[in-house]
Amino acid sequence: MKRIGIIGAGRFGRSLVESLAEYGVEILLIDEKRDVVQDFSQFVTKAIEGDVTNIRTLMEAGFKECDVAIVGIGSNLEGSILATVNCKDLGIPKVIAKANSDLHGKILKRVGADTIVYPNRDCAKRLCHVLLSKGGIDLFEISDGFSIAEIDVPEPLRNKSLAEASVRNTYGVTVLCVRRLADDPEQPRTVIIPTPTEVIQPDDKLLIFGAKKKIDTILTEA
């Protein structure tokens, strides 16, 4: 089970906690307001009142053992920057930071944030799916129950053509395109619209379309 640390329980953080709590994920929550911490203590594994600009506070709260940290304090520019830096200094593998403007996002990216998100309720729900998807890079719900996702190549599909792997029949999803590493690793991936004879490479990224349940099934093998 993933351990996810959330810094700040404003509207975005609250939406994210509520979405993740439905899946029984281990959640650490830290906020500077005592009443907020008390309100959410029943929904998370651990809720702490503290100063997130102090790296010791995050360490004592258990953030060093988190797989992902989400910095959700976009209204306090200095606080969000320092919290992001602290999370990176703790060695957290993935740090996601909320930004309120393009400039804010650029600053957070510069100080080490792996992913920048912009606040709204739908974004929180989508991020929840991303965090819980094995191998999922991104997931977009385009209508009720149907999504487009970019995933790592599942083991059963590696070094097979789409026809050999029978992706649509086996998994019930459609491969829309393949993003393949360029010969020069500094260059963007090459986008391929695959034919049935296209052989899928282990390092490819697949953009797939299908029902959310079908995508969850293929992600368990990625």
C-alpha positions as CSV (number, residue, x, y, z in Angstrom):
1,M,0.0,0.0,0.0
2,K,1.2,3.5,-0.9
3,R,1.9,6.0,1.9
4,I,0.9,9.5,0.7
5,G,1.7,12.7,2.6
6,I,-0.5,15.7,2.1
7,I,0.6,19.2,3.2
8,G,-2.2,21.6,3.7
9,A,-5.9,20.8,4.0
10,G,-7.4,23.7,2.0
11,R,-10.1,23.0,-0.6
12,F,-7.7,21.1,-2.8
13,G,-6.2,19.1,0.0
14,R,-9.6,18.3,1.5
15,S,-10.9,17.0,-1.9
16,L,-7.8,14.9,-2.3
17,V,-8.1,13.4,1.2
18,E,-11.8,12.6,0.7
19,S,-11.0,10.9,-2.7
20,L,-8.1,8.9,-1.4
21,A,-9.8,7.9,1.9
22,E,-12.4,5.9,-0.2
23,Y,-9.6,3.5,-1.2
24,G,-8.1,2.9,2.2
25,V,-4.8,4.5,1.3
26,E,-2.3,5.3,4.1
27,I,-2.5,9.1,4.4
28,L,-0.4,11.5,6.4
29,L,-1.8,15.0,6.7
30,I,-0.2,18.0,8.1
31,D,-1.7,21.5,8.5
32,E,-0.9,24.6,10.6
33,K,-4.5,24.9,11.9
34,R,-5.5,22.7,14.8
35,D,-9.2,22.6,14.1
36,V,-8.5,21.4,10.5
37,V,-6.3,18.6,11.8
38,Q,-9.0,17.6,14.3
39,D,-11.7,17.6,11.6
40,F,-9.7,15.3,9.3
41,S,-8.1,13.0,11.9
42,Q,-10.9,10.4,11.3
43,F,-10.3,10.2,7.6
44,V,-6.5,9.8,7.6
45,T,-3.9,7.5,9.1
46,K,-2.2,10.3,10.9
47,A,-3.0,14.1,11.2
48,I,-0.5,16.5,12.6
49,E,-0.6,20.2,13.4
50,G,2.8,21.8,12.5
51,D,5.0,24.2,10.6
52,V,5.7,22.6,7.2
53,T,8.5,25.0,6.5
54,N,10.5,23.2,9.1
55,I,12.0,20.0,7.7
56,R,12.2,18.4,11.2
57,T,8.4,18.7,11.5
58,L,7.9,16.7,8.3
59,M,10.5,14.2,9.4
60,E,8.9,13.6,12.8
61,A,5.5,13.3,11.1
62,G,6.8,10.4,9.0
63,F,7.0,12.1,5.6
64,K,10.5,10.6,5.0
65,E,8.8,7.2,4.5
66,C,6.2,8.6,2.0
67,D,6.1,7.3,-1.6
68,V,4.4,10.6,-2.7
69,A,4.0,14.0,-1.1
70,I,1.4,16.6,-2.2
71,V,2.1,20.2,-1.3
72,G,-1.3,21.8,-1.3
73,I,-0.7,25.2,0.2
74,G,-0.8,27.3,-2.9
75,S,-2.0,30.6,-1.3
76,N,1.3,30.8,0.8
77,L,4.0,31.2,-1.9
78,E,6.9,31.1,0.5
79,G,5.4,28.2,2.5
80,S,4.7,26.1,-0.6
81,I,8.3,26.6,-1.9
82,L,9.9,25.7,1.4
83,A,7.6,22.7,1.9
84,T,8.5,21.5,-1.6
85,V,12.2,21.9,-1.0
86,N,11.9,20.1,2.3
87,C,10.1,17.1,0.7
88,K,12.8,16.8,-1.9
89,D,15.5,17.0,0.8
90,L,13.8,14.2,2.6
91,G,14.2,12.0,-0.5
92,I,10.5,11.5,-1.2
93,P,10.4,9.9,-4.6
94,K,7.6,12.0,-6.1
95,V,6.6,15.5,-5.0
96,I,3.5,17.0,-6.4
97,A,2.9,20.7,-5.7
98,K,-0.2,22.9,-6.2
99,A,0.3,26.2,-7.9
100,N,-2.0,29.2,-8.3
101,S,-0.4,30.7,-11.3
102,D,2.0,29.8,-14.2
103,L,4.8,31.7,-12.4
104,H,4.2,29.9,-9.2
105,G,4.3,26.6,-11.1
106,K,7.6,27.5,-12.7
107,I,9.1,28.4,-9.4
108,L,7.9,25.1,-7.8
109,K,9.3,23.2,-10.8
110,R,12.6,25.0,-10.4
111,V,13.0,24.0,-6.8
112,G,12.3,20.3,-7.4
113,A,8.6,19.6,-7.7
114,D,8.1,16.6,-10.0
115,T,4.6,17.5,-11.0
116,I,2.6,20.8,-10.9
117,V,-1.2,20.8,-10.5
118,Y,-3.6,23.7,-10.6
119,P,-6.4,23.6,-8.1
120,N,-10.0,22.5,-8.7
121,R,-12.1,19.7,-7.4
122,D,-12.0,17.7,-10.6
123,C,-8.2,17.9,-10.6
124,A,-8.1,16.4,-7.1
125,K,-10.2,13.4,-8.2
126,R,-8.1,12.8,-11.3
127,L,-4.9,13.0,-9.2
128,C,-6.4,10.4,-6.9
129,H,-6.7,8.0,-9.8
130,V,-3.1,8.7,-10.9
131,L,-1.7,8.0,-7.4
132,L,-3.5,4.7,-7.2
133,S,-2.8,3.4,-10.7
134,K,0.1,1.0,-11.0
135,G,2.3,2.3,-13.8
136,G,-0.2,5.0,-14.7
137,I,1.4,8.3,-15.9
138,D,-1.8,10.1,-16.4
139,L,-5.5,9.4,-16.5
140,F,-8.3,11.5,-18.0
141,E,-12.0,10.7,-17.5
142,I,-13.7,11.7,-20.7
143,S,-17.2,10.4,-19.9
144,D,-18.9,8.4,-17.2
145,G,-16.9,5.3,-16.7
146,F,-14.5,5.8,-19.7
147,S,-11.0,7.2,-19.6
148,I,-7.8,7.7,-21.5
149,A,-4.6,6.7,-19.7
150,E,-0.9,6.7,-20.5
151,I,0.7,3.6,-19.0
152,D,3.9,1.6,-18.9
153,V,3.9,-1.6,-21.0
154,P,2.5,-4.6,-19.0
155,E,4.8,-7.6,-19.0
156,P,2.5,-9.8,-21.2
157,L,2.6,-7.2,-24.0
158,R,6.4,-6.7,-24.2
159,N,8.1,-7.6,-27.5
160,K,4.7,-8.7,-29.0
161,S,2.7,-7.1,-31.8
162,L,-0.7,-5.7,-30.9
163,A,-2.2,-8.6,-32.9
164,E,-0.2,-11.2,-31.1
165,A,-1.1,-9.7,-27.7
166,S,-4.7,-9.3,-28.7
167,V,-5.0,-6.2,-26.5
168,R,-8.6,-5.3,-27.3
169,N,-9.9,-8.9,-26.9
170,T,-7.8,-9.6,-23.8
171,Y,-8.1,-6.4,-21.9
172,G,-11.0,-4.6,-23.5
173,V,-9.0,-1.4,-24.2
174,T,-7.8,0.3,-27.4
175,V,-4.2,1.4,-27.9
176,L,-4.5,4.9,-29.5
177,C,-0.8,5.5,-29.9
178,V,2.7,4.5,-28.7
179,R,5.3,6.9,-27.4
180,R,8.8,5.4,-28.0
181,L,12.2,6.5,-26.8
182,A,14.2,8.4,-29.4
183,D,17.8,7.3,-30.3
184,D,18.9,10.5,-28.6
185,P,17.6,10.3,-24.9
186,E,17.6,14.1,-24.8
187,Q,15.0,14.2,-27.5
188,P,11.2,13.8,-26.9
189,R,9.7,10.4,-27.5
190,T,8.5,9.5,-31.0
191,V,4.7,9.2,-31.3
192,I,3.6,6.1,-33.3
193,I,0.0,5.4,-34.5
194,P,0.3,1.6,-34.3
195,T,-0.8,-1.0,-36.8
196,P,-1.7,-4.5,-35.7
197,T,1.8,-5.6,-36.6
198,E,3.5,-3.0,-34.4
199,V,5.8,-4.7,-31.9
200,I,5.6,-3.1,-28.5
201,Q,9.0,-2.4,-26.9
202,P,9.5,-2.7,-23.1
203,D,10.3,1.0,-22.6
204,D,7.3,2.2,-24.6
205,K,4.5,4.3,-23.2
206,L,1.0,3.3,-24.3
207,L,-1.9,5.7,-24.6
208,I,-5.0,3.6,-24.1
209,F,-8.8,4.2,-24.1
210,G,-11.4,2.1,-22.4
211,A,-13.7,1.7,-19.4
212,K,-12.1,2.6,-16.1
213,K,-12.5,-0.9,-14.8
214,K,-10.8,-2.3,-17.9
215,I,-7.9,0.2,-17.5
216,D,-7.5,-0.8,-13.8
217,T,-7.2,-4.4,-14.9
218,I,-4.4,-3.7,-17.4
219,L,-2.6,-1.4,-14.9
220,T,-2.3,-4.3,-12.4
221,E,0.0,-6.0,-14.9
222,A,2.1,-2.9,-15.8
